[in-house]
């Protein structure tokens, strides 16, 4: 399988930091499924961290209620 070069245009902030990229639609379609998969993984991790934080809050509330 040969590599397909992607043409991209970077979006920069006022300081010149790269904050995004614009791909032509045909090239976006090549990576769309990977981006969606990455987004689902990030959401899953965020939900896991939120549940851990809620658990920690419940433990702390119980401990402080004993004081």
mmCIF file of the N, C-alpha and C atoms, coordinates in Angstrom:
data_MODEL
# 
_entry.id   MODEL 
# 
loop_
_atom_site.group_PDB 
_atom_site.id 
_atom_site.type_symbol 
_atom_site.label_atom_id 
_atom_site.label_alt_id 
_atom_site.label_comp_id 
_atom_site.label_asym_id 
_atom_site.label_entity_id 
_atom_site.label_seq_id 
_atom_site.pdbx_PDB_ins_code 
_atom_site.Cartn_x 
_atom_site.Cartn_y 
_atom_site.Cartn_z 
_atom_site.occupancy 
_atom_site.B_iso_or_equiv 
_atom_site.pdbx_formal_charge 
_atom_site.auth_seq_id 
_atom_site.auth_comp_id 
_atom_site.auth_asym_id 
_atom_site.auth_atom_id 
_atom_site.pdbx_PDB_model_num 
ATOM 1   N N  . UNK A 1 1  ? 0.853   -1.180 0.000  1.00 0.00 ? 1  UNK A N  1 
ATOM 2   C CA . UNK A 1 1  ? 0.000   0.000  0.000  1.00 0.00 ? 1  UNK A CA 1 
ATOM 3   C C  . UNK A 1 1  ? 0.891   1.234  0.000  1.00 0.00 ? 1  UNK A C  1 
ATOM 4   N N  . UNK A 1 2  ? 0.651   2.124  -0.926 1.00 0.00 ? 2  UNK A N  1 
ATOM 5   C CA . UNK A 1 2  ? 1.477   3.326  -1.000 1.00 0.00 ? 2  UNK A CA 1 
ATOM 6   C C  . UNK A 1 2  ? 0.866   4.435  -0.160 1.00 0.00 ? 2  UNK A C  1 
ATOM 7   N N  . UNK A 1 3  ? 1.721   5.286  0.356  1.00 0.00 ? 3  UNK A N  1 
ATOM 8   C CA . UNK A 1 3  ? 1.263   6.409  1.174  1.00 0.00 ? 3  UNK A CA 1 
ATOM 9   C C  . UNK A 1 3  ? 0.645   7.469  0.278  1.00 0.00 ? 3  UNK A C  1 
ATOM 10  N N  . UNK A 1 4  ? -0.404  8.082  0.770  1.00 0.00 ? 4  UNK A N  1 
ATOM 11  C CA . UNK A 1 4  ? -1.070  9.154  0.038  1.00 0.00 ? 4  UNK A CA 1 
ATOM 12  C C  . UNK A 1 4  ? -0.716  10.469 0.724  1.00 0.00 ? 4  UNK A C  1 
ATOM 13  N N  . UNK A 1 5  ? -0.014  11.355 0.027  1.00 0.00 ? 5  UNK A N  1 
ATOM 14  C CA . UNK A 1 5  ? 0.330   12.632 0.672  1.00 0.00 ? 5  UNK A CA 1 
ATOM 15  C C  . UNK A 1 5  ? -0.926  13.479 0.877  1.00 0.00 ? 5  UNK A C  1 
ATOM 16  N N  . UNK A 1 6  ? -1.039  14.083 2.033  1.00 0.00 ? 6  UNK A N  1 
ATOM 17  C CA . UNK A 1 6  ? -2.193  14.929 2.336  1.00 0.00 ? 6  UNK A CA 1 
ATOM 18  C C  . UNK A 1 6  ? -1.799  16.385 2.197  1.00 0.00 ? 6  UNK A C  1 
ATOM 19  N N  . UNK A 1 7  ? -2.632  17.161 1.525  1.00 0.00 ? 7  UNK A N  1 
ATOM 20  C CA . UNK A 1 7  ? -2.424  18.606 1.426  1.00 0.00 ? 7  UNK A CA 1 
ATOM 21  C C  . UNK A 1 7  ? -3.226  19.229 2.559  1.00 0.00 ? 7  UNK A C  1 
ATOM 22  N N  . UNK A 1 8  ? -2.588  20.058 3.333  1.00 0.00 ? 8  UNK A N  1 
ATOM 23  C CA . UNK A 1 8  ? -3.298  20.641 4.468  1.00 0.00 ? 8  UNK A CA 1 
ATOM 24  C C  . UNK A 1 8  ? -2.923  22.104 4.635  1.00 0.00 ? 8  UNK A C  1 
ATOM 25  N N  . UNK A 1 9  ? -3.814  22.821 5.246  1.00 0.00 ? 9  UNK A N  1 
ATOM 26  C CA . UNK A 1 9  ? -3.600  24.230 5.551  1.00 0.00 ? 9  UNK A CA 1 
ATOM 27  C C  . UNK A 1 9  ? -3.767  24.384 7.055  1.00 0.00 ? 9  UNK A C  1 
ATOM 28  N N  . UNK A 1 10 ? -2.738  24.880 7.709  1.00 0.00 ? 10 UNK A N  1 
ATOM 29  C CA . UNK A 1 10 ? -2.798  25.027 9.157  1.00 0.00 ? 10 UNK A CA 1 
ATOM 30  C C  . UNK A 1 10 ? -3.492  26.319 9.547  1.00 0.00 ? 10 UNK A C  1 
ATOM 31  N N  . UNK A 1 11 ? -4.242  26.252 10.627 1.00 0.00 ? 11 UNK A N  1 
ATOM 32  C CA . UNK A 1 11 ? -4.872  27.424 11.223 1.00 0.00 ? 11 UNK A CA 1 
ATOM 33  C C  . UNK A 1 11 ? -4.006  27.803 12.426 1.00 0.00 ? 11 UNK A C  1 
ATOM 34  N N  . UNK A 1 12 ? -3.627  29.058 12.500 1.00 0.00 ? 12 UNK A N  1 
ATOM 35  C CA . UNK A 1 12 ? -2.773  29.503 13.599 1.00 0.00 ? 12 UNK A CA 1 
ATOM 36  C C  . UNK A 1 12 ? -3.480  30.576 14.412 1.00 0.00 ? 12 UNK A C  1 
ATOM 37  N N  . UNK A 1 13 ? -3.075  30.694 15.679 1.00 0.00 ? 13 UNK A N  1 
ATOM 38  C CA . UNK A 1 13 ? -3.612  31.761 16.513 1.00 0.00 ? 13 UNK A CA 1 
ATOM 39  C C  . UNK A 1 13 ? -2.790  33.023 16.292 1.00 0.00 ? 13 UNK A C  1 
ATOM 40  N N  . UNK A 1 14 ? -3.081  34.068 17.045 1.00 0.00 ? 14 UNK A N  1 
ATOM 41  C CA . UNK A 1 14 ? -2.399  35.347 16.846 1.00 0.00 ? 14 UNK A CA 1 
ATOM 42  C C  . UNK A 1 14 ? -0.910  35.288 17.153 1.00 0.00 ? 14 UNK A C  1 
ATOM 43  N N  . UNK A 1 15 ? -0.476  34.255 17.886 1.00 0.00 ? 15 UNK A N  1 
ATOM 44  C CA . UNK A 1 15 ? 0.940   34.095 18.202 1.00 0.00 ? 15 UNK A CA 1 
ATOM 45  C C  . UNK A 1 15 ? 1.652   33.159 17.228 1.00 0.00 ? 15 UNK A C  1 
ATOM 46  N N  . UNK A 1 16 ? 0.939   32.662 16.239 1.00 0.00 ? 16 UNK A N  1 
ATOM 47  C CA . UNK A 1 16 ? 1.536   31.768 15.262 1.00 0.00 ? 16 UNK A CA 1 
ATOM 48  C C  . UNK A 1 16 ? 1.519   30.298 15.663 1.00 0.00 ? 16 UNK A C  1 
ATOM 49  N N  . UNK A 1 17 ? 0.864   29.976 16.787 1.00 0.00 ? 17 UNK A N  1 
ATOM 50  C CA . UNK A 1 17 ? 0.760   28.579 17.226 1.00 0.00 ? 17 UNK A CA 1 
ATOM 51  C C  . UNK A 1 17 ? -0.271  27.849 16.379 1.00 0.00 ? 17 UNK A C  1 
ATOM 52  N N  . UNK A 1 18 ? 0.065   26.641 15.933 1.00 0.00 ? 18 UNK A N  1 
ATOM 53  C CA . UNK A 1 18 ? -0.871  25.850 15.137 1.00 0.00 ? 18 UNK A CA 1 
ATOM 54  C C  . UNK A 1 18 ? -1.983  25.334 16.045 1.00 0.00 ? 18 UNK A C  1 
ATOM 55  N N  . UNK A 1 19 ? -3.235  25.657 15.691 1.00 0.00 ? 19 UNK A N  1 
ATOM 56  C CA . UNK A 1 19 ? -4.370  25.247 16.518 1.00 0.00 ? 19 UNK A CA 1 
ATOM 57  C C  . UNK A 1 19 ? -5.373  24.387 15.758 1.00 0.00 ? 19 UNK A C  1 
ATOM 58  N N  . UNK A 1 20 ? -5.166  24.206 14.471 1.00 0.00 ? 20 UNK A N  1 
ATOM 59  C CA . UNK A 1 20 ? -6.088  23.397 13.684 1.00 0.00 ? 20 UNK A CA 1 
ATOM 60  C C  . UNK A 1 20 ? -5.545  23.193 12.292 1.00 0.00 ? 20 UNK A C  1 
ATOM 61  N N  . UNK A 1 21 ? -6.277  22.432 11.518 1.00 0.00 ? 21 UNK A N  1 
ATOM 62  C CA . UNK A 1 21 ? -5.859  22.141 10.145 1.00 0.00 ? 21 UNK A CA 1 
ATOM 63  C C  . UNK A 1 21 ? -7.093  22.020 9.268  1.00 0.00 ? 21 UNK A C  1 
ATOM 64  N N  . UNK A 1 22 ? -6.963  22.462 8.038  1.00 0.00 ? 22 UNK A N  1 
ATOM 65  C CA . UNK A 1 22 ? -8.032  22.329 7.051  1.00 0.00 ? 22 UNK A CA 1 
ATOM 66  C C  . UNK A 1 22 ? -7.553  21.350 5.990  1.00 0.00 ? 22 UNK A C  1 
ATOM 67  N N  . UNK A 1 23 ? -8.355  20.319 5.743  1.00 0.00 ? 23 UNK A N  1 
ATOM 68  C CA . UNK A 1 23 ? -8.046  19.337 4.705  1.00 0.00 ? 23 UNK A CA 1 
ATOM 69  C C  . UNK A 1 23 ? -9.078  19.434 3.593  1.00 0.00 ? 23 UNK A C  1 
ATOM 70  N N  . UNK A 1 24 ? -8.670  19.192 2.368  1.00 0.00 ? 24 UNK A N  1 
ATOM 71  C CA . UNK A 1 24 ? -9.676  19.070 1.306  1.00 0.00 ? 24 UNK A CA 1 
ATOM 72  C C  . UNK A 1 24 ? -10.602 17.896 1.640  1.00 0.00 ? 24 UNK A C  1 
ATOM 73  N N  . UNK A 1 25 ? -11.852 17.973 1.216  1.00 0.00 ? 25 UNK A N  1 
ATOM 74  C CA . UNK A 1 25 ? -12.850 16.971 1.581  1.00 0.00 ? 25 UNK A CA 1 
ATOM 75  C C  . UNK A 1 25 ? -12.416 15.560 1.204  1.00 0.00 ? 25 UNK A C  1 
ATOM 76  N N  . UNK A 1 26 ? -11.829 15.384 0.039  1.00 0.00 ? 26 UNK A N  1 
ATOM 77  C CA . UNK A 1 26 ? -11.410 14.037 -0.370 1.00 0.00 ? 26 UNK A CA 1 
ATOM 78  C C  . UNK A 1 26 ? -10.370 13.476 0.585  1.00 0.00 ? 26 UNK A C  1 
ATOM 79  N N  . UNK A 1 27 ? -9.503  14.325 1.106  1.00 0.00 ? 27 UNK A N  1 
ATOM 80  C CA . UNK A 1 27 ? -8.487  13.863 2.043  1.00 0.00 ? 27 UNK A CA 1 
ATOM 81  C C  . UNK A 1 27 ? -9.073  13.677 3.444  1.00 0.00 ? 27 UNK A C  1 
ATOM 82  N N  . UNK A 1 28 ? -10.026 14.520 3.804  1.00 0.00 ? 28 UNK A N  1 
ATOM 83  C CA . UNK A 1 28 ? -10.693 14.358 5.096  1.00 0.00 ? 28 UNK A CA 1 
ATOM 84  C C  . UNK A 1 28 ? -11.386 12.998 5.164  1.00 0.00 ? 28 UNK A C  1 
ATOM 85  N N  . UNK A 1 29 ? -12.023 12.607 4.081  1.00 0.00 ? 29 UNK A N  1 
ATOM 86  C CA . UNK A 1 29 ? -12.742 11.336 4.061  1.00 0.00 ? 29 UNK A CA 1 
ATOM 87  C C  . UNK A 1 29 ? -11.802 10.155 4.290  1.00 0.00 ? 29 UNK A C  1 
ATOM 88  N N  . UNK A 1 30 ? -10.524 10.306 3.945  1.00 0.00 ? 30 UNK A N  1 
ATOM 89  C CA . UNK A 1 30 ? -9.548  9.242  4.184  1.00 0.00 ? 30 UNK A CA 1 
ATOM 90  C C  . UNK A 1 30 ? -9.272  9.039  5.672  1.00 0.00 ? 30 UNK A C  1 
ATOM 91  N N  . UNK A 1 31 ? -9.356  10.108 6.459  1.00 0.00 ? 31 UNK A N  1 
ATOM 92  C CA . UNK A 1 31 ? -9.016  10.023 7.885  1.00 0.00 ? 31 UNK A CA 1 
ATOM 93  C C  . UNK A 1 31 ? -10.224 10.175 8.802  1.00 0.00 ? 31 UNK A C  1 
ATOM 94  N N  . UNK A 1 32 ? -11.411 10.361 8.241  1.00 0.00 ? 32 UNK A N  1 
ATOM 95  C CA . UNK A 1 32 ? -12.616 10.614 9.028  1.00 0.00 ? 32 UNK A CA 1 
ATOM 96  C C  . UNK A 1 32 ? -12.862 9.538  10.080 1.00 0.00 ? 32 UNK A C  1 
ATOM 97  N N  . UNK A 1 33 ? -12.769 8.275  9.705  1.00 0.00 ? 33 UNK A N  1 
ATOM 98  C CA . UNK A 1 33 ? -13.054 7.203  10.661 1.00 0.00 ? 33 UNK A CA 1 
ATOM 99  C C  . UNK A 1 33 ? -12.042 7.201  11.805 1.00 0.00 ? 33 UNK A C  1 
ATOM 100 N N  . UNK A 1 34 ? -10.787 7.516  11.511 1.00 0.00 ? 34 UNK A N  1 
ATOM 101 C CA . UNK A 1 34 ? -9.774  7.593  12.568 1.00 0.00 ? 34 UNK A CA 1 
ATOM 102 C C  . UNK A 1 34 ? -10.078 8.736  13.532 1.00 0.00 ? 34 UNK A C  1 
ATOM 103 N N  . UNK A 1 35 ? -10.517 9.859  13.000 1.00 0.00 ? 35 UNK A N  1 
ATOM 104 C CA . UNK A 1 35 ? -10.858 11.000 13.848 1.00 0.00 ? 35 UNK A CA 1 
ATOM 105 C C  . UNK A 1 35 ? -12.054 10.690 14.740 1.00 0.00 ? 35 UNK A C  1 
ATOM 106 N N  . UNK A 1 36 ? -13.045 10.024 14.184 1.00 0.00 ? 36 UNK A N  1 
ATOM 107 C CA . UNK A 1 36 ? -14.222 9.668  14.978 1.00 0.00 ? 36 UNK A CA 1 
ATOM 108 C C  . UNK A 1 36 ? -13.855 8.672  16.073 1.00 0.00 ? 36 UNK A C  1 
ATOM 109 N N  . UNK A 1 37 ? -13.009 7.711  15.747 1.00 0.00 ? 37 UNK A N  1 
ATOM 110 C CA . UNK A 1 37 ? -12.569 6.726  16.727 1.00 0.00 ? 37 UNK A CA 1 
ATOM 111 C C  . UNK A 1 37 ? -11.790 7.407  17.848 1.00 0.00 ? 37 UNK A C  1 
ATOM 112 N N  . UNK A 1 38 ? -10.921 8.340  17.493 1.00 0.00 ? 38 UNK A N  1 
ATOM 113 C CA . UNK A 1 38 ? -10.138 9.074  18.477 1.00 0.00 ? 38 UNK A CA 1 
ATOM 114 C C  . UNK A 1 38 ? -11.044 9.891  19.391 1.00 0.00 ? 38 UNK A C  1 
ATOM 115 N N  . UNK A 1 39 ? -12.088 10.476 18.825 1.00 0.00 ? 39 UNK A N  1 
ATOM 116 C CA . UNK A 1 39 ? -13.032 11.260 19.606 1.00 0.00 ? 39 UNK A CA 1 
ATOM 117 C C  . UNK A 1 39 ? -13.778 10.385 20.606 1.00 0.00 ? 39 UNK A C  1 
ATOM 118 N N  . UNK A 1 40 ? -14.166 9.185  20.193 1.00 0.00 ? 40 UNK A N  1 
ATOM 119 C CA . UNK A 1 40 ? -14.867 8.262  21.095 1.00 0.00 ? 40 UNK A CA 1 
ATOM 120 C C  . UNK A 1 40 ? -13.964 7.843  22.247 1.00 0.00 ? 40 UNK A C  1 
ATOM 121 N N  . UNK A 1 41 ? -12.687 7.617  21.968 1.00 0.00 ? 41 UNK A N  1 
ATOM 122 C CA . UNK A 1 41 ? -11.737 7.240  23.016 1.00 0.00 ? 41 UNK A CA 1 
ATOM 123 C C  . UNK A 1 41 ? -11.578 8.381  24.007 1.00 0.00 ? 41 UNK A C  1 
ATOM 124 N N  . UNK A 1 42 ? -11.466 9.602  23.500 1.00 0.00 ? 42 UNK A N  1 
ATOM 125 C CA . UNK A 1 42 ? -11.327 10.766 24.378 1.00 0.00 ? 42 UNK A CA 1 
ATOM 126 C C  . UNK A 1 42 ? -12.565 10.931 25.259 1.00 0.00 ? 42 UNK A C  1 
ATOM 127 N N  . UNK A 1 43 ? -13.764 10.730 24.687 1.00 0.00 ? 43 UNK A N  1 
ATOM 128 C CA . UNK A 1 43 ? -15.001 10.824 25.472 1.00 0.00 ? 43 UNK A CA 1 
ATOM 129 C C  . UNK A 1 43 ? -15.031 9.759  26.558 1.00 0.00 ? 43 UNK A C  1 
ATOM 130 N N  . UNK A 1 44 ? -14.611 8.552  26.223 1.00 0.00 ? 44 UNK A N  1 
ATOM 131 C CA . UNK A 1 44 ? -14.590 7.461  27.186 1.00 0.00 ? 44 UNK A CA 1 
ATOM 132 C C  . UNK A 1 44 ? -13.644 7.782  28.348 1.00 0.00 ? 44 UNK A C  1 
ATOM 133 N N  . UNK A 1 45 ? -12.479 8.311  28.038 1.00 0.00 ? 45 UNK A N  1 
ATOM 134 C CA . UNK A 1 45 ? -11.520 8.683  29.080 1.00 0.00 ? 45 UNK A CA 1 
ATOM 135 C C  . UNK A 1 45 ? -12.063 9.802  29.958 1.00 0.00 ? 45 UNK A C  1 
ATOM 136 N N  . UNK A 1 46 ? -12.734 10.770 29.333 1.00 0.00 ? 46 UNK A N  1 
ATOM 137 C CA . UNK A 1 46 ? -13.317 11.889 30.084 1.00 0.00 ? 46 UNK A CA 1 
ATOM 138 C C  . UNK A 1 46 ? -14.382 11.383 31.048 1.00 0.00 ? 46 UNK A C  1 
ATOM 139 N N  . UNK A 1 47 ? -15.228 10.465 30.582 1.00 0.00 ? 47 UNK A N  1 
ATOM 140 C CA . UNK A 1 47 ? -16.272 9.898  31.437 1.00 0.00 ? 47 UNK A CA 1 
ATOM 141 C C  . UNK A 1 47 ? -15.660 9.103  32.588 1.00 0.00 ? 47 UNK A C  1 
ATOM 142 N N  . UNK A 1 48 ? -14.590 8.363  32.325 1.00 0.00 ? 48 UNK A N  1 
ATOM 143 C CA . UNK A 1 48 ? -13.912 7.596  33.362 1.00 0.00 ? 48 UNK A CA 1 
ATOM 144 C C  . UNK A 1 48 ? -13.350 8.529  34.436 1.00 0.00 ? 48 UNK A C  1 
ATOM 145 N N  . UNK A 1 49 ? -12.694 9.616  34.005 1.00 0.00 ? 49 UNK A N  1 
ATOM 146 C CA . UNK A 1 49 ? -12.137 10.578 34.978 1.00 0.00 ? 49 UNK A CA 1 
ATOM 147 C C  . UNK A 1 49 ? -13.250 11.235 35.781 1.00 0.00 ? 49 UNK A C  1 
ATOM 148 N N  . UNK A 1 50 ? -14.364 11.543 35.137 1.00 0.00 ? 50 UNK A N  1 
ATOM 149 C CA . UNK A 1 50 ? -15.479 12.168 35.838 1.00 0.00 ? 50 UNK A CA 1 
ATOM 150 C C  . UNK A 1 50 ? -16.047 11.221 36.898 1.00 0.00 ? 50 UNK A C  1 
ATOM 151 N N  . UNK A 1 51 ? -16.180 9.949  36.575 1.00 0.00 ? 51 UNK A N  1 
ATOM 152 C CA . UNK A 1 51 ? -16.692 8.982  37.548 1.00 0.00 ? 51 UNK A CA 1 
ATOM 153 C C  . UNK A 1 51 ? -15.742 8.841  38.728 1.00 0.00 ? 51 UNK A C  1 
ATOM 154 N N  . UNK A 1 52 ? -14.427 8.828  38.452 1.00 0.00 ? 52 UNK A N  1 
ATOM 155 C CA . UNK A 1 52 ? -13.450 8.741  39.548 1.00 0.00 ? 52 UNK A CA 1 
ATOM 156 C C  . UNK A 1 52 ? -13.552 9.964  40.454 1.00 0.00 ? 52 UNK A C  1 
ATOM 157 N N  . UNK A 1 53 ? -13.731 11.146 39.854 1.00 0.00 ? 53 UNK A N  1 
ATOM 158 C CA . UNK A 1 53 ? -13.844 12.370 40.638 1.00 0.00 ? 53 UNK A CA 1 
ATOM 159 C C  . UNK A 1 53 ? -15.123 12.350 41.478 1.00 0.00 ? 53 UNK A C  1 
ATOM 160 N N  . UNK A 1 54 ? -16.224 11.896 40.899 1.00 0.00 ? 54 UNK A N  1 
ATOM 161 C CA . UNK A 1 54 ? -17.474 11.807 41.651 1.00 0.00 ? 54 UNK A CA 1 
ATOM 162 C C  . UNK A 1 54 ? -17.338 10.841 42.817 1.00 0.00 ? 54 UNK A C  1 
ATOM 163 N N  . UNK A 1 55 ? -16.634 9.751  42.610 1.00 0.00 ? 55 UNK A N  1 
ATOM 164 C CA . UNK A 1 55 ? -16.398 8.778  43.682 1.00 0.00 ? 55 UNK A CA 1 
ATOM 165 C C  . UNK A 1 55 ? -15.564 9.424  44.794 1.00 0.00 ? 55 UNK A C  1 
ATOM 166 N N  . UNK A 1 56 ? -14.533 10.158 44.414 1.00 0.00 ? 56 UNK A N  1 
ATOM 167 C CA . UNK A 1 56 ? -13.684 10.835 45.402 1.00 0.00 ? 56 UNK A CA 1 
ATOM 168 C C  . UNK A 1 56 ? -14.490 11.859 46.193 1.00 0.00 ? 56 UNK A C  1 
ATOM 169 N N  . UNK A 1 57 ? -15.375 12.578 45.520 1.00 0.00 ? 57 UNK A N  1 
ATOM 170 C CA . UNK A 1 57 ? -16.214 13.571 46.198 1.00 0.00 ? 57 UNK A CA 1 
ATOM 171 C C  . UNK A 1 57 ? -17.119 12.876 47.212 1.00 0.00 ? 57 UNK A C  1 
ATOM 172 N N  . UNK A 1 58 ? -17.693 11.756 46.833 1.00 0.00 ? 58 UNK A N  1 
ATOM 173 C CA . UNK A 1 58 ? -18.577 11.019 47.748 1.00 0.00 ? 58 UNK A CA 1 
ATOM 174 C C  . UNK A 1 58 ? -17.813 10.562 48.986 1.00 0.00 ? 58 UNK A C  1 
ATOM 175 N N  . UNK A 1 59 ? -16.596 10.086 48.793 1.00 0.00 ? 59 UNK A N  1 
ATOM 176 C CA . UNK A 1 59 ? -15.770 9.655  49.929 1.00 0.00 ? 59 UNK A CA 1 
ATOM 177 C C  . UNK A 1 59 ? -15.453 10.839 50.837 1.00 0.00 ? 59 UNK A C  1 
ATOM 178 N N  . UNK A 1 60 ? -15.084 11.957 50.244 1.00 0.00 ? 60 UNK A N  1 
ATOM 179 C CA . UNK A 1 60 ? -14.744 13.141 51.051 1.00 0.00 ? 60 UNK A CA 1 
ATOM 180 C C  . UNK A 1 60 ? -15.975 13.661 51.796 1.00 0.00 ? 60 UNK A C  1 
ATOM 181 N N  . UNK A 1 61 ? -17.133 13.663 51.158 1.00 0.00 ? 61 UNK A N  1 
ATOM 182 C CA . UNK A 1 61 ? -18.352 14.115 51.838 1.00 0.00 ? 61 UNK A CA 1 
ATOM 183 C C  . UNK A 1 61 ? -18.649 13.226 53.027 1.00 0.00 ? 61 UNK A C  1 
ATOM 184 N N  . UNK A 1 62 ? -18.469 11.943 52.854 1.00 0.00 ? 62 UNK A N  1 
ATOM 185 C CA . UNK A 1 62 ? -18.712 11.016 53.972 1.00 0.00 ? 62 UNK A CA 1 
ATOM 186 C C  . UNK A 1 62 ? -17.728 11.277 55.122 1.00 0.00 ? 62 UNK A C  1 
ATOM 187 N N  . UNK A 1 63 ? -16.470 11.492 54.778 1.00 0.00 ? 63 UNK A N  1 
ATOM 188 C CA . UNK A 1 63 ? -15.453 11.740 55.801 1.00 0.00 ? 63 UNK A CA 1 
ATOM 189 C C  . UNK A 1 63 ? -15.736 13.057 56.553 1.00 0.00 ? 63 UNK A C  1 
ATOM 190 N N  . UNK A 1 64 ? -16.085 14.112 55.808 1.00 0.00 ? 64 UNK A N  1 
ATOM 191 C CA . UNK A 1 64 ? -16.342 15.395 56.461 1.00 0.00 ? 64 UNK A CA 1 
ATOM 192 C C  . UNK A 1 64 ? -17.615 15.378 57.297 1.00 0.00 ? 64 UNK A C  1 
ATOM 193 N N  . UNK A 1 65 ? -18.584 14.542 56.914 1.00 0.00 ? 65 UNK A N  1 
ATOM 194 C CA . UNK A 1 65 ? -19.826 14.481 57.682 1.00 0.00 ? 65 UNK A CA 1 
ATOM 195 C C  . UNK A 1 65 ? -19.594 13.858 59.070 1.00 0.00 ? 65 UNK A C  1 
ATOM 196 N N  . UNK A 1 66 ? -18.494 13.135 59.222 1.00 0.00 ? 66 UNK A N  1 
ATOM 197 C CA . UNK A 1 66 ? -18.159 12.499 60.504 1.00 0.00 ? 66 UNK A CA 1 
ATOM 198 C C  . UNK A 1 66 ? -17.519 13.480 61.480 1.00 0.00 ? 66 UNK A C  1 
ATOM 199 N N  . UNK A 1 67 ? -17.071 14.622 60.977 1.00 0.00 ? 67 UNK A N  1 
ATOM 200 C CA . UNK A 1 67 ? -16.393 15.596 61.854 1.00 0.00 ? 67 UNK A CA 1 
ATOM 201 C C  . UNK A 1 67 ? -17.331 16.345 62.761 1.00 0.00 ? 67 UNK A C  1 
# 
